[in-house]
Amino acid sequence: MGLFGHKNRYDPNQPRQHHYAFAHRVLPQTLFSDPTFLVRAGREQRLLELWERSADVASKAIRDADLPEKFKAGLDITRCSPDGLNCVLVDVGDRGGALVEMPATLRPTEAVLAVVVHGPSTGPGIDSSSRGIRYFTLERGKTVDGVPQTYLCEWTHGGRRHENYGEAGPLLEAIEDARIGLTDRQKLRKVFRVALLETLDELLRSGTLDASTGSPASTR
């Protein structure tokens, strides 16, 4: 049964609220408060605990939201499986960081990956609230023609503002297909994430993601 007793009426254009809350609310807010959260030993257990807590955060947010009941009924607050959730320490050029692989996505704006970049930086919303990190997401979406696509985005101003830098490449359905064995999905994602980190390094070095360059950005 769906929210408020409605069955199978979830809006396919709205993300699953647990998945969304983790990648776009709980995880970035945690990192902007504690930049070492993913660097210290025990990161895997902390990440899993954060994933589980995000389900409760999402449910409470929807219950408390001042929204029409009909709209709430279309939001999927089902608890999602953590299968595929993983974190690895990475280098983005000469900067340290961490890459979080999310459980398989299903709907628009759910994050495929999140990349945390440490070190001095400039860009939109890079101020004291950023605590020396930048938090990027690779998000599921689709073109105006309905073709699956990914978008490179960033949460700035300490997680209060969302920047969309545009299309990042076609969505590789294989890395998101839950019917494919988890081990095979992880192998495919490893290749995919190397390409993403190289691209992100190039963009940071070139200043493309700096506000001063007038890069295309939208907020939500």
PyMOL CGO cylinders between C-alpha atoms (Angstrom):
from pymol import cmd
from pymol.cgo import CYLINDER

trace = [
    CYLINDER, 0.00, 0.00, 0.00, 1.16, 3.52, -0.74, 0.3, 1, 1, 1, 1, 1, 1,
    CYLINDER, 1.16, 3.52, -0.74, 1.07, 6.57, 1.45, 0.3, 1, 1, 1, 1, 1, 1,
    CYLINDER, 1.07, 6.57, 1.45, -2.39, 7.25, 2.95, 0.3, 1, 1, 1, 1, 1, 1,
    CYLINDER, -2.39, 7.25, 2.95, -3.67, 3.86, 1.78, 0.3, 1, 1, 1, 1, 1, 1,
    CYLINDER, -3.67, 3.86, 1.78, -3.28, 4.41, -1.95, 0.3, 1, 1, 1, 1, 1, 1,
    CYLINDER, -3.28, 4.41, -1.95, -1.86, 1.46, -3.88, 0.3, 1, 1, 1, 1, 1, 1,
    CYLINDER, -1.86, 1.46, -3.88, 0.59, 1.80, -6.80, 0.3, 1, 1, 1, 1, 1, 1,
    CYLINDER, 0.59, 1.80, -6.80, -0.06, 5.50, -7.29, 0.3, 1, 1, 1, 1, 1, 1,
    CYLINDER, -0.06, 5.50, -7.29, 3.47, 6.74, -6.92, 0.3, 1, 1, 1, 1, 1, 1,
    CYLINDER, 3.47, 6.74, -6.92, 4.39, 9.50, -9.34, 0.3, 1, 1, 1, 1, 1, 1,
    CYLINDER, 4.39, 9.50, -9.34, 7.09, 8.03, -11.67, 0.3, 1, 1, 1, 1, 1, 1,
    CYLINDER, 7.09, 8.03, -11.67, 8.53, 11.52, -12.14, 0.3, 1, 1, 1, 1, 1, 1,
    CYLINDER, 8.53, 11.52, -12.14, 9.21, 11.91, -8.43, 0.3, 1, 1, 1, 1, 1, 1,
    CYLINDER, 9.21, 11.91, -8.43, 12.22, 10.21, -6.78, 0.3, 1, 1, 1, 1, 1, 1,
    CYLINDER, 12.22, 10.21, -6.78, 11.90, 7.59, -4.09, 0.3, 1, 1, 1, 1, 1, 1,
    CYLINDER, 11.90, 7.59, -4.09, 12.09, 9.77, -1.01, 0.3, 1, 1, 1, 1, 1, 1,
    CYLINDER, 12.09, 9.77, -1.01, 14.48, 7.52, 0.97, 0.3, 1, 1, 1, 1, 1, 1,
    CYLINDER, 14.48, 7.52, 0.97, 17.00, 7.41, -1.90, 0.3, 1, 1, 1, 1, 1, 1,
    CYLINDER, 17.00, 7.41, -1.90, 16.67, 11.16, -2.50, 0.3, 1, 1, 1, 1, 1, 1,
    CYLINDER, 16.67, 11.16, -2.50, 16.93, 12.16, 1.15, 0.3, 1, 1, 1, 1, 1, 1,
    CYLINDER, 16.93, 12.16, 1.15, 20.15, 10.22, 1.60, 0.3, 1, 1, 1, 1, 1, 1,
    CYLINDER, 20.15, 10.22, 1.60, 22.02, 11.65, -1.41, 0.3, 1, 1, 1, 1, 1, 1,
    CYLINDER, 22.02, 11.65, -1.41, 20.60, 15.16, -1.42, 0.3, 1, 1, 1, 1, 1, 1,
    CYLINDER, 20.60, 15.16, -1.42, 19.91, 15.95, 2.22, 0.3, 1, 1, 1, 1, 1, 1,
    CYLINDER, 19.91, 15.95, 2.22, 21.33, 13.69, 4.91, 0.3, 1, 1, 1, 1, 1, 1,
    CYLINDER, 21.33, 13.69, 4.91, 24.72, 12.82, 3.41, 0.3, 1, 1, 1, 1, 1, 1,
    CYLINDER, 24.72, 12.82, 3.41, 25.71, 16.33, 2.26, 0.3, 1, 1, 1, 1, 1, 1,
    CYLINDER, 25.71, 16.33, 2.26, 24.51, 17.91, 5.49, 0.3, 1, 1, 1, 1, 1, 1,
    CYLINDER, 24.51, 17.91, 5.49, 26.56, 15.37, 7.44, 0.3, 1, 1, 1, 1, 1, 1,
    CYLINDER, 26.56, 15.37, 7.44, 29.66, 16.05, 5.34, 0.3, 1, 1, 1, 1, 1, 1,
    CYLINDER, 29.66, 16.05, 5.34, 29.39, 19.83, 5.56, 0.3, 1, 1, 1, 1, 1, 1,
    CYLINDER, 29.39, 19.83, 5.56, 29.18, 19.42, 9.34, 0.3, 1, 1, 1, 1, 1, 1,
    CYLINDER, 29.18, 19.42, 9.34, 31.91, 16.78, 9.54, 0.3, 1, 1, 1, 1, 1, 1,
    CYLINDER, 31.91, 16.78, 9.54, 34.21, 16.77, 6.47, 0.3, 1, 1, 1, 1, 1, 1,
    CYLINDER, 34.21, 16.77, 6.47, 36.10, 13.73, 7.81, 0.3, 1, 1, 1, 1, 1, 1,
    CYLINDER, 36.10, 13.73, 7.81, 32.99, 11.54, 7.96, 0.3, 1, 1, 1, 1, 1, 1,
    CYLINDER, 32.99, 11.54, 7.96, 34.02, 9.43, 4.96, 0.3, 1, 1, 1, 1, 1, 1,
    CYLINDER, 34.02, 9.43, 4.96, 37.77, 9.60, 5.57, 0.3, 1, 1, 1, 1, 1, 1,
    CYLINDER, 37.77, 9.60, 5.57, 38.02, 8.00, 8.99, 0.3, 1, 1, 1, 1, 1, 1,
    CYLINDER, 38.02, 8.00, 8.99, 38.14, 4.26, 9.58, 0.3, 1, 1, 1, 1, 1, 1,
    CYLINDER, 38.14, 4.26, 9.58, 34.74, 2.63, 9.93, 0.3, 1, 1, 1, 1, 1, 1,
    CYLINDER, 34.74, 2.63, 9.93, 33.23, 4.66, 7.09, 0.3, 1, 1, 1, 1, 1, 1,
    CYLINDER, 33.23, 4.66, 7.09, 31.28, 1.71, 5.69, 0.3, 1, 1, 1, 1, 1, 1,
    CYLINDER, 31.28, 1.71, 5.69, 29.35, 1.12, 8.90, 0.3, 1, 1, 1, 1, 1, 1,
    CYLINDER, 29.35, 1.12, 8.90, 28.70, 4.82, 9.42, 0.3, 1, 1, 1, 1, 1, 1,
    CYLINDER, 28.70, 4.82, 9.42, 27.46, 5.13, 5.86, 0.3, 1, 1, 1, 1, 1, 1,
    CYLINDER, 27.46, 5.13, 5.86, 25.08, 2.20, 6.27, 0.3, 1, 1, 1, 1, 1, 1,
    CYLINDER, 25.08, 2.20, 6.27, 23.72, 3.66, 9.52, 0.3, 1, 1, 1, 1, 1, 1,
    CYLINDER, 23.72, 3.66, 9.52, 23.21, 6.99, 7.75, 0.3, 1, 1, 1, 1, 1, 1,
    CYLINDER, 23.21, 6.99, 7.75, 21.34, 5.22, 4.95, 0.3, 1, 1, 1, 1, 1, 1,
    CYLINDER, 21.34, 5.22, 4.95, 18.99, 3.57, 7.42, 0.3, 1, 1, 1, 1, 1, 1,
    CYLINDER, 18.99, 3.57, 7.42, 18.40, 6.84, 9.28, 0.3, 1, 1, 1, 1, 1, 1,
    CYLINDER, 18.40, 6.84, 9.28, 17.61, 8.61, 6.01, 0.3, 1, 1, 1, 1, 1, 1,
    CYLINDER, 17.61, 8.61, 6.01, 14.46, 6.53, 5.59, 0.3, 1, 1, 1, 1, 1, 1,
    CYLINDER, 14.46, 6.53, 5.59, 13.07, 7.95, 8.83, 0.3, 1, 1, 1, 1, 1, 1,
    CYLINDER, 13.07, 7.95, 8.83, 14.17, 11.47, 7.87, 0.3, 1, 1, 1, 1, 1, 1,
    CYLINDER, 14.17, 11.47, 7.87, 12.35, 11.17, 4.54, 0.3, 1, 1, 1, 1, 1, 1,
    CYLINDER, 12.35, 11.17, 4.54, 9.14, 9.84, 6.07, 0.3, 1, 1, 1, 1, 1, 1,
    CYLINDER, 9.14, 9.84, 6.07, 9.03, 12.57, 8.72, 0.3, 1, 1, 1, 1, 1, 1,
    CYLINDER, 9.03, 12.57, 8.72, 9.75, 15.29, 6.16, 0.3, 1, 1, 1, 1, 1, 1,
    CYLINDER, 9.75, 15.29, 6.16, 6.81, 14.20, 4.03, 0.3, 1, 1, 1, 1, 1, 1,
    CYLINDER, 6.81, 14.20, 4.03, 4.47, 13.87, 6.99, 0.3, 1, 1, 1, 1, 1, 1,
    CYLINDER, 4.47, 13.87, 6.99, 5.37, 17.34, 8.24, 0.3, 1, 1, 1, 1, 1, 1,
    CYLINDER, 5.37, 17.34, 8.24, 5.44, 19.05, 4.84, 0.3, 1, 1, 1, 1, 1, 1,
    CYLINDER, 5.44, 19.05, 4.84, 2.81, 21.68, 4.13, 0.3, 1, 1, 1, 1, 1, 1,
    CYLINDER, 2.81, 21.68, 4.13, 1.73, 20.03, 0.88, 0.3, 1, 1, 1, 1, 1, 1,
    CYLINDER, 1.73, 20.03, 0.88, -1.62, 18.88, -0.53, 0.3, 1, 1, 1, 1, 1, 1,
    CYLINDER, -1.62, 18.88, -0.53, -2.52, 15.39, 0.65, 0.3, 1, 1, 1, 1, 1, 1,
    CYLINDER, -2.52, 15.39, 0.65, -3.04, 14.28, -2.95, 0.3, 1, 1, 1, 1, 1, 1,
    CYLINDER, -3.04, 14.28, -2.95, 0.54, 15.26, -3.80, 0.3, 1, 1, 1, 1, 1, 1,
    CYLINDER, 0.54, 15.26, -3.80, 1.90, 13.50, -0.72, 0.3, 1, 1, 1, 1, 1, 1,
    CYLINDER, 1.90, 13.50, -0.72, 0.06, 10.34, -1.72, 0.3, 1, 1, 1, 1, 1, 1,
    CYLINDER, 0.06, 10.34, -1.72, 2.10, 10.24, -4.93, 0.3, 1, 1, 1, 1, 1, 1,
    CYLINDER, 2.10, 10.24, -4.93, 5.44, 10.30, -3.12, 0.3, 1, 1, 1, 1, 1, 1,
    CYLINDER, 5.44, 10.30, -3.12, 7.12, 6.97, -2.57, 0.3, 1, 1, 1, 1, 1, 1,
    CYLINDER, 7.12, 6.97, -2.57, 8.41, 6.71, 1.01, 0.3, 1, 1, 1, 1, 1, 1,
    CYLINDER, 8.41, 6.71, 1.01, 9.13, 3.00, 0.82, 0.3, 1, 1, 1, 1, 1, 1,
    CYLINDER, 9.13, 3.00, 0.82, 12.37, 2.02, 2.57, 0.3, 1, 1, 1, 1, 1, 1,
    CYLINDER, 12.37, 2.02, 2.57, 15.01, 1.19, -0.07, 0.3, 1, 1, 1, 1, 1, 1,
    CYLINDER, 15.01, 1.19, -0.07, 17.56, -1.60, 0.09, 0.3, 1, 1, 1, 1, 1, 1,
    CYLINDER, 17.56, -1.60, 0.09, 21.19, -0.53, 0.69, 0.3, 1, 1, 1, 1, 1, 1,
    CYLINDER, 21.19, -0.53, 0.69, 22.44, -3.11, -1.85, 0.3, 1, 1, 1, 1, 1, 1,
    CYLINDER, 22.44, -3.11, -1.85, 25.19, -1.48, -3.91, 0.3, 1, 1, 1, 1, 1, 1,
    CYLINDER, 25.19, -1.48, -3.91, 25.94, 1.29, -1.40, 0.3, 1, 1, 1, 1, 1, 1,
    CYLINDER, 25.94, 1.29, -1.40, 29.70, 1.64, -1.29, 0.3, 1, 1, 1, 1, 1, 1,
    CYLINDER, 29.70, 1.64, -1.29, 32.38, 4.22, -0.52, 0.3, 1, 1, 1, 1, 1, 1,
    CYLINDER, 32.38, 4.22, -0.52, 35.97, 4.40, -1.75, 0.3, 1, 1, 1, 1, 1, 1,
    CYLINDER, 35.97, 4.40, -1.75, 38.65, 6.99, -1.15, 0.3, 1, 1, 1, 1, 1, 1,
    CYLINDER, 38.65, 6.99, -1.15, 39.73, 8.60, -4.42, 0.3, 1, 1, 1, 1, 1, 1,
    CYLINDER, 39.73, 8.60, -4.42, 41.99, 11.26, -5.85, 0.3, 1, 1, 1, 1, 1, 1,
    CYLINDER, 41.99, 11.26, -5.85, 40.50, 13.94, -8.04, 0.3, 1, 1, 1, 1, 1, 1,
    CYLINDER, 40.50, 13.94, -8.04, 43.67, 15.17, -9.67, 0.3, 1, 1, 1, 1, 1, 1,
    CYLINDER, 43.67, 15.17, -9.67, 45.82, 16.46, -6.82, 0.3, 1, 1, 1, 1, 1, 1,
    CYLINDER, 45.82, 16.46, -6.82, 42.88, 16.64, -4.40, 0.3, 1, 1, 1, 1, 1, 1,
    CYLINDER, 42.88, 16.64, -4.40, 41.77, 13.93, -2.05, 0.3, 1, 1, 1, 1, 1, 1,
    CYLINDER, 41.77, 13.93, -2.05, 38.19, 12.85, -1.78, 0.3, 1, 1, 1, 1, 1, 1,
    CYLINDER, 38.19, 12.85, -1.78, 35.66, 10.07, -1.56, 0.3, 1, 1, 1, 1, 1, 1,
    CYLINDER, 35.66, 10.07, -1.56, 33.25, 8.53, -4.01, 0.3, 1, 1, 1, 1, 1, 1,
    CYLINDER, 33.25, 8.53, -4.01, 29.94, 7.08, -2.85, 0.3, 1, 1, 1, 1, 1, 1,
    CYLINDER, 29.94, 7.08, -2.85, 28.20, 4.59, -5.10, 0.3, 1, 1, 1, 1, 1, 1,
    CYLINDER, 28.20, 4.59, -5.10, 24.47, 4.62, -4.49, 0.3, 1, 1, 1, 1, 1, 1,
    CYLINDER, 24.47, 4.62, -4.49, 22.01, 1.73, -4.65, 0.3, 1, 1, 1, 1, 1, 1,
    CYLINDER, 22.01, 1.73, -4.65, 20.53, 1.40, -8.16, 0.3, 1, 1, 1, 1, 1, 1,
    CYLINDER, 20.53, 1.40, -8.16, 18.45, 4.37, -9.28, 0.3, 1, 1, 1, 1, 1, 1,
    CYLINDER, 18.45, 4.37, -9.28, 14.95, 4.16, -10.70, 0.3, 1, 1, 1, 1, 1, 1,
    CYLINDER, 14.95, 4.16, -10.70, 13.56, 7.67, -11.02, 0.3, 1, 1, 1, 1, 1, 1,
    CYLINDER, 13.56, 7.67, -11.02, 14.65, 11.20, -12.01, 0.3, 1, 1, 1, 1, 1, 1,
    CYLINDER, 14.65, 11.20, -12.01, 16.99, 13.12, -9.65, 0.3, 1, 1, 1, 1, 1, 1,
    CYLINDER, 16.99, 13.12, -9.65, 18.07, 9.99, -7.77, 0.3, 1, 1, 1, 1, 1, 1,
    CYLINDER, 18.07, 9.99, -7.77, 21.86, 10.05, -7.53, 0.3, 1, 1, 1, 1, 1, 1,
    CYLINDER, 21.86, 10.05, -7.53, 23.94, 7.39, -9.24, 0.3, 1, 1, 1, 1, 1, 1,
    CYLINDER, 23.94, 7.39, -9.24, 27.12, 8.57, -7.52, 0.3, 1, 1, 1, 1, 1, 1,
    CYLINDER, 27.12, 8.57, -7.52, 28.29, 11.29, -5.17, 0.3, 1, 1, 1, 1, 1, 1,
    CYLINDER, 28.29, 11.29, -5.17, 31.84, 12.66, -5.13, 0.3, 1, 1, 1, 1, 1, 1,
    CYLINDER, 31.84, 12.66, -5.13, 33.28, 14.61, -2.22, 0.3, 1, 1, 1, 1, 1, 1,
    CYLINDER, 33.28, 14.61, -2.22, 36.34, 16.71, -3.09, 0.3, 1, 1, 1, 1, 1, 1,
    CYLINDER, 36.34, 16.71, -3.09, 38.57, 18.04, -0.32, 0.3, 1, 1, 1, 1, 1, 1,
    CYLINDER, 38.57, 18.04, -0.32, 40.91, 21.00, -0.48, 0.3, 1, 1, 1, 1, 1, 1,
    CYLINDER, 40.91, 21.00, -0.48, 40.92, 24.72, -1.28, 0.3, 1, 1, 1, 1, 1, 1,
    CYLINDER, 40.92, 24.72, -1.28, 38.55, 25.58, -4.10, 0.3, 1, 1, 1, 1, 1, 1,
    CYLINDER, 38.55, 25.58, -4.10, 36.54, 28.34, -5.67, 0.3, 1, 1, 1, 1, 1, 1,
    CYLINDER, 36.54, 28.34, -5.67, 33.15, 28.15, -7.23, 0.3, 1, 1, 1, 1, 1, 1,
    CYLINDER, 33.15, 28.15, -7.23, 29.47, 28.88, -6.68, 0.3, 1, 1, 1, 1, 1, 1,
    CYLINDER, 29.47, 28.88, -6.68, 28.61, 28.86, -3.02, 0.3, 1, 1, 1, 1, 1, 1,
    CYLINDER, 28.61, 28.86, -3.02, 32.14, 28.07, -1.81, 0.3, 1, 1, 1, 1, 1, 1,
    CYLINDER, 32.14, 28.07, -1.81, 32.23, 29.88, 1.51, 0.3, 1, 1, 1, 1, 1, 1,
    CYLINDER, 32.23, 29.88, 1.51, 32.87, 29.12, 5.17, 0.3, 1, 1, 1, 1, 1, 1,
    CYLINDER, 32.87, 29.12, 5.17, 29.79, 26.86, 5.30, 0.3, 1, 1, 1, 1, 1, 1,
    CYLINDER, 29.79, 26.86, 5.30, 31.43, 24.56, 2.76, 0.3, 1, 1, 1, 1, 1, 1,
    CYLINDER, 31.43, 24.56, 2.76, 34.05, 23.48, 5.34, 0.3, 1, 1, 1, 1, 1, 1,
    CYLINDER, 34.05, 23.48, 5.34, 36.72, 22.94, 2.68, 0.3, 1, 1, 1, 1, 1, 1,
    CYLINDER, 36.72, 22.94, 2.68, 34.79, 20.39, 0.62, 0.3, 1, 1, 1, 1, 1, 1,
    CYLINDER, 34.79, 20.39, 0.62, 32.69, 20.26, -2.52, 0.3, 1, 1, 1, 1, 1, 1,
    CYLINDER, 32.69, 20.26, -2.52, 29.85, 17.77, -2.90, 0.3, 1, 1, 1, 1, 1, 1,
    CYLINDER, 29.85, 17.77, -2.90, 28.98, 16.67, -6.44, 0.3, 1, 1, 1, 1, 1, 1,
    CYLINDER, 28.98, 16.67, -6.44, 26.25, 14.30, -7.57, 0.3, 1, 1, 1, 1, 1, 1,
    CYLINDER, 26.25, 14.30, -7.57, 25.74, 12.44, -10.81, 0.3, 1, 1, 1, 1, 1, 1,
    CYLINDER, 25.74, 12.44, -10.81, 21.98, 12.29, -11.14, 0.3, 1, 1, 1, 1, 1, 1,
    CYLINDER, 21.98, 12.29, -11.14, 19.58, 10.21, -13.15, 0.3, 1, 1, 1, 1, 1, 1,
    CYLINDER, 19.58, 10.21, -13.15, 17.42, 12.10, -15.58, 0.3, 1, 1, 1, 1, 1, 1,
    CYLINDER, 17.42, 12.10, -15.58, 16.25, 12.14, -19.18, 0.3, 1, 1, 1, 1, 1, 1,
    CYLINDER, 16.25, 12.14, -19.18, 16.40, 14.45, -22.17, 0.3, 1, 1, 1, 1, 1, 1,
    CYLINDER, 16.40, 14.45, -22.17, 13.37, 16.26, -23.57, 0.3, 1, 1, 1, 1, 1, 1,
    CYLINDER, 13.37, 16.26, -23.57, 13.06, 13.33, -25.94, 0.3, 1, 1, 1, 1, 1, 1,
    CYLINDER, 13.06, 13.33, -25.94, 12.87, 10.89, -23.04, 0.3, 1, 1, 1, 1, 1, 1,
    CYLINDER, 12.87, 10.89, -23.04, 16.35, 9.42, -23.51, 0.3, 1, 1, 1, 1, 1, 1,
    CYLINDER, 16.35, 9.42, -23.51, 18.00, 8.33, -20.22, 0.3, 1, 1, 1, 1, 1, 1,
    CYLINDER, 18.00, 8.33, -20.22, 20.73, 10.79, -19.30, 0.3, 1, 1, 1, 1, 1, 1,
    CYLINDER, 20.73, 10.79, -19.30, 22.94, 11.74, -16.37, 0.3, 1, 1, 1, 1, 1, 1,
    CYLINDER, 22.94, 11.74, -16.37, 23.49, 15.26, -15.06, 0.3, 1, 1, 1, 1, 1, 1,
    CYLINDER, 23.49, 15.26, -15.06, 26.46, 16.58, -13.12, 0.3, 1, 1, 1, 1, 1, 1,
    CYLINDER, 26.46, 16.58, -13.12, 25.24, 18.62, -10.18, 0.3, 1, 1, 1, 1, 1, 1,
    CYLINDER, 25.24, 18.62, -10.18, 26.58, 20.11, -6.96, 0.3, 1, 1, 1, 1, 1, 1,
    CYLINDER, 26.58, 20.11, -6.96, 25.18, 21.07, -3.59, 0.3, 1, 1, 1, 1, 1, 1,
    CYLINDER, 25.18, 21.07, -3.59, 26.68, 24.41, -2.54, 0.3, 1, 1, 1, 1, 1, 1,
    CYLINDER, 26.68, 24.41, -2.54, 26.28, 26.97, 0.26, 0.3, 1, 1, 1, 1, 1, 1,
    CYLINDER, 26.28, 26.97, 0.26, 26.67, 24.23, 2.84, 0.3, 1, 1, 1, 1, 1, 1,
    CYLINDER, 26.67, 24.23, 2.84, 24.06, 22.04, 1.16, 0.3, 1, 1, 1, 1, 1, 1,
    CYLINDER, 24.06, 22.04, 1.16, 21.41, 24.74, 0.80, 0.3, 1, 1, 1, 1, 1, 1,
    CYLINDER, 21.41, 24.74, 0.80, 21.59, 25.32, -2.95, 0.3, 1, 1, 1, 1, 1, 1,
    CYLINDER, 21.59, 25.32, -2.95, 21.59, 22.92, -5.89, 0.3, 1, 1, 1, 1, 1, 1,
    CYLINDER, 21.59, 22.92, -5.89, 23.59, 23.66, -9.04, 0.3, 1, 1, 1, 1, 1, 1,
    CYLINDER, 23.59, 23.66, -9.04, 22.96, 21.76, -12.27, 0.3, 1, 1, 1, 1, 1, 1,
    CYLINDER, 22.96, 21.76, -12.27, 25.93, 21.86, -14.66, 0.3, 1, 1, 1, 1, 1, 1,
    CYLINDER, 25.93, 21.86, -14.66, 24.13, 20.05, -17.45, 0.3, 1, 1, 1, 1, 1, 1,
    CYLINDER, 24.13, 20.05, -17.45, 24.29, 16.72, -19.21, 0.3, 1, 1, 1, 1, 1, 1,
    CYLINDER, 24.29, 16.72, -19.21, 27.17, 14.43, -18.22, 0.3, 1, 1, 1, 1, 1, 1,
    CYLINDER, 27.17, 14.43, -18.22, 26.52, 11.60, -20.67, 0.3, 1, 1, 1, 1, 1, 1,
    CYLINDER, 26.52, 11.60, -20.67, 24.05, 8.84, -21.43, 0.3, 1, 1, 1, 1, 1, 1,
    CYLINDER, 24.05, 8.84, -21.43, 22.87, 6.78, -18.49, 0.3, 1, 1, 1, 1, 1, 1,
    CYLINDER, 22.87, 6.78, -18.49, 24.45, 3.36, -18.69, 0.3, 1, 1, 1, 1, 1, 1,
    CYLINDER, 24.45, 3.36, -18.69, 21.41, 1.28, -17.86, 0.3, 1, 1, 1, 1, 1, 1,
    CYLINDER, 21.41, 1.28, -17.86, 23.63, -1.74, -17.14, 0.3, 1, 1, 1, 1, 1, 1,
    CYLINDER, 23.63, -1.74, -17.14, 25.12, -0.13, -14.03, 0.3, 1, 1, 1, 1, 1, 1,
    CYLINDER, 25.12, -0.13, -14.03, 21.63, 0.53, -12.71, 0.3, 1, 1, 1, 1, 1, 1,
    CYLINDER, 21.63, 0.53, -12.71, 19.84, -2.67, -13.70, 0.3, 1, 1, 1, 1, 1, 1,
    CYLINDER, 19.84, -2.67, -13.70, 19.01, -4.53, -10.49, 0.3, 1, 1, 1, 1, 1, 1,
    CYLINDER, 19.01, -4.53, -10.49, 18.45, -7.70, -12.55, 0.3, 1, 1, 1, 1, 1, 1,
    CYLINDER, 18.45, -7.70, -12.55, 22.20, -7.84, -13.22, 0.3, 1, 1, 1, 1, 1, 1,
    CYLINDER, 22.20, -7.84, -13.22, 24.23, -9.45, -10.47, 0.3, 1, 1, 1, 1, 1, 1,
    CYLINDER, 24.23, -9.45, -10.47, 25.65, -7.05, -7.91, 0.3, 1, 1, 1, 1, 1, 1,
    CYLINDER, 25.65, -7.05, -7.91, 29.23, -8.14, -8.63, 0.3, 1, 1, 1, 1, 1, 1,
    CYLINDER, 29.23, -8.14, -8.63, 28.85, -7.43, -12.35, 0.3, 1, 1, 1, 1, 1, 1,
    CYLINDER, 28.85, -7.43, -12.35, 27.23, -4.07, -11.67, 0.3, 1, 1, 1, 1, 1, 1,
    CYLINDER, 27.23, -4.07, -11.67, 30.14, -3.13, -9.42, 0.3, 1, 1, 1, 1, 1, 1,
    CYLINDER, 30.14, -3.13, -9.42, 32.65, -4.00, -12.13, 0.3, 1, 1, 1, 1, 1, 1,
    CYLINDER, 32.65, -4.00, -12.13, 30.81, -1.82, -14.64, 0.3, 1, 1, 1, 1, 1, 1,
    CYLINDER, 30.81, -1.82, -14.64, 30.54, 1.02, -12.14, 0.3, 1, 1, 1, 1, 1, 1,
    CYLINDER, 30.54, 1.02, -12.14, 34.29, 0.92, -11.50, 0.3, 1, 1, 1, 1, 1, 1,
    CYLINDER, 34.29, 0.92, -11.50, 34.99, 1.71, -15.15, 0.3, 1, 1, 1, 1, 1, 1,
    CYLINDER, 34.99, 1.71, -15.15, 32.30, 4.37, -15.13, 0.3, 1, 1, 1, 1, 1, 1,
    CYLINDER, 32.30, 4.37, -15.13, 33.57, 6.11, -12.00, 0.3, 1, 1, 1, 1, 1, 1,
    CYLINDER, 33.57, 6.11, -12.00, 37.16, 6.38, -13.33, 0.3, 1, 1, 1, 1, 1, 1,
    CYLINDER, 37.16, 6.38, -13.33, 35.85, 8.32, -16.33, 0.3, 1, 1, 1, 1, 1, 1,
    CYLINDER, 35.85, 8.32, -16.33, 33.76, 10.54, -14.05, 0.3, 1, 1, 1, 1, 1, 1,
    CYLINDER, 33.76, 10.54, -14.05, 36.71, 11.40, -11.78, 0.3, 1, 1, 1, 1, 1, 1,
    CYLINDER, 36.71, 11.40, -11.78, 38.89, 12.28, -14.77, 0.3, 1, 1, 1, 1, 1, 1,
    CYLINDER, 38.89, 12.28, -14.77, 36.16, 14.54, -16.15, 0.3, 1, 1, 1, 1, 1, 1,
    CYLINDER, 36.16, 14.54, -16.15, 35.58, 16.20, -12.78, 0.3, 1, 1, 1, 1, 1, 1,
    CYLINDER, 35.58, 16.20, -12.78, 39.31, 16.88, -12.39, 0.3, 1, 1, 1, 1, 1, 1,
    CYLINDER, 39.31, 16.88, -12.39, 39.44, 18.51, -15.83, 0.3, 1, 1, 1, 1, 1, 1,
    CYLINDER, 39.44, 18.51, -15.83, 36.44, 20.71, -15.03, 0.3, 1, 1, 1, 1, 1, 1,
    CYLINDER, 36.44, 20.71, -15.03, 37.88, 21.81, -11.67, 0.3, 1, 1, 1, 1, 1, 1,
    CYLINDER, 37.88, 21.81, -11.67, 41.29, 22.59, -13.18, 0.3, 1, 1, 1, 1, 1, 1,
    CYLINDER, 41.29, 22.59, -13.18, 39.79, 24.59, -16.03, 0.3, 1, 1, 1, 1, 1, 1,
    CYLINDER, 39.79, 24.59, -16.03, 37.55, 26.63, -13.74, 0.3, 1, 1, 1, 1, 1, 1,
    CYLINDER, 37.55, 26.63, -13.74, 34.47, 25.52, -15.66, 0.3, 1, 1, 1, 1, 1, 1,
    CYLINDER, 34.47, 25.52, -15.66, 32.63, 24.96, -12.38, 0.3, 1, 1, 1, 1, 1, 1,
    CYLINDER, 32.63, 24.96, -12.38, 33.52, 28.41, -11.00, 0.3, 1, 1, 1, 1, 1, 1,
    CYLINDER, 33.52, 28.41, -11.00, 30.74, 30.94, -10.78, 0.3, 1, 1, 1, 1, 1, 1,
    CYLINDER, 30.74, 30.94, -10.78, 32.93, 33.55, -12.48, 0.3, 1, 1, 1, 1, 1, 1,
    CYLINDER, 32.93, 33.55, -12.48, 32.95, 31.56, -15.74, 0.3, 1, 1, 1, 1, 1, 1,
    CYLINDER, 32.95, 31.56, -15.74, 29.21, 31.83, -16.11, 0.3, 1, 1, 1, 1, 1, 1,
    CYLINDER, 29.21, 31.83, -16.11, 28.71, 28.08, -16.24, 0.3, 1, 1, 1, 1, 1, 1,
    CYLINDER, 28.71, 28.08, -16.24, 25.10, 27.01, -16.81, 0.3, 1, 1, 1, 1, 1, 1,
    CYLINDER, 25.10, 27.01, -16.81, 23.49, 26.31, -13.49, 0.3, 1, 1, 1, 1, 1, 1,
    CYLINDER, 23.49, 26.31, -13.49, 19.98, 25.89, -12.21, 0.3, 1, 1, 1, 1, 1, 1,
    CYLINDER, 19.98, 25.89, -12.21, 18.78, 25.64, -8.66, 0.3, 1, 1, 1, 1, 1, 1,
    CYLINDER, 18.78, 25.64, -8.66, 16.14, 23.62, -6.90, 0.3, 1, 1, 1, 1, 1, 1,
]
cmd.load_cgo(trace, "trace")
